[in-house]
Amino acid sequence: MFFRLTIAPNFGNFRITMHKVAFHRPRASKVHRQDQILSAVRSKGPRSQGDLLRRLRAQGIQVTQSTLSRDLRTLGLMKGPAGYREPGDDLSAAAPATHRIHMDRMMRGYLTSAARAGNLVVLRTTPGMAHALGVALDRADLDGVVGTVAGDDTLFAATPNPRRARTLERRLHGLIGRR
C-alpha cells in the first residue's frame, strides 16, 4: 500500500494530509499476454488451463479463465494428453502410417462411442478431447473421411456416402475400450 502526502498552506501554518493510494498493476496487453501463453506452451506445455493461469499470474499477468480460454482458441492451441500444444507439433511431418497409429492410440484412449447417421459418423469422446481426436482423424487421411467438425466431447466425421460411414463406424467400434 502506498500513501501520497499533500502539503498545503493553512492560515500561516502547513497542513499535511496523507491519502491512501491503491497500487495496481497495469493490465497486460492482449499481444503480450498471448506471447506469454505461447512461451509457456513452447517451454513446457501446461496440462490444464488452471496450470496456465497460475503461470501467468506468477508473471504478474492478471487474466480471467474466460479470457484465457478465448486466447487459447484464438492462438489455435490444442489440448492433448500431454497438455496444451501448438497445431502441427510433433506429428505434422510424419508418414501417413504414423498418423494412423497415432489416431488408433488416441481413439482407444478417448473415444467412448461411435454411431452412424446417414453419411456422418458421430463420435463421443471424454470431455475436451473431440478437437484432438478430430485432428488425429483428419491427419490419418483414412479413405472415405471427407472432414470433421468437433465440439467439446462430440465429433462429426463426414463421409461421401452411408457405406463409407458404416466402414468407419466398424473400424472405430473395434477401437473403443481397447486400451
Secondary structure, DSSP 8 states (H G I E B T S, - for coil): -EEEEEEEEETTEEEEEEEEE--------HHHHHHHHHHHHHHS--SSHHHHHHHHHHTT----HHHHHHHHHHHT-EEETTEEE-TTTTTTTS-HHHHHHHHHHHHHHHEEEEEEETTEEEEEESTT-HHHHHHHHHHHT-TT--EEEE-SSEEEEE-SSHHHHHHHHHHHHTTTT--
